[in-house]
């Protein structure tokens, strides 16, 4: 899950709600809330190979939707928060799983390299 505008109360609240709901449903979620440009965050998700991406931005939150993207076909669709939480439209086969954030995560390694170079 990518928060496009960290610090925006509406985006932060929406991401927290989605993260809690997906975690409660037993999904492994990698939540990228770094203070980076959107392009950096999305490129990192592609490099890691995240199969499904939930992109939360201020315009979508205002409309009550998020962008759901599948890596395999690159298909993007706007979905409501409830549709993402239930997985009904997003993942009819029930395989909506995202890699667990951990010690060897590429995002963590990249952030550590940037912090040490400053």
Secondary structure by P-SEA (a helix, b strand, c coil): ccccccccaaaaaaaaaaaaaaaaaccccccccccccaaaaaaaaaaacccbbbbbcaaaaaacbbbbbbccccbbbbbcaaaaaacccccccccccccccccccaaaaaaaaaaaac
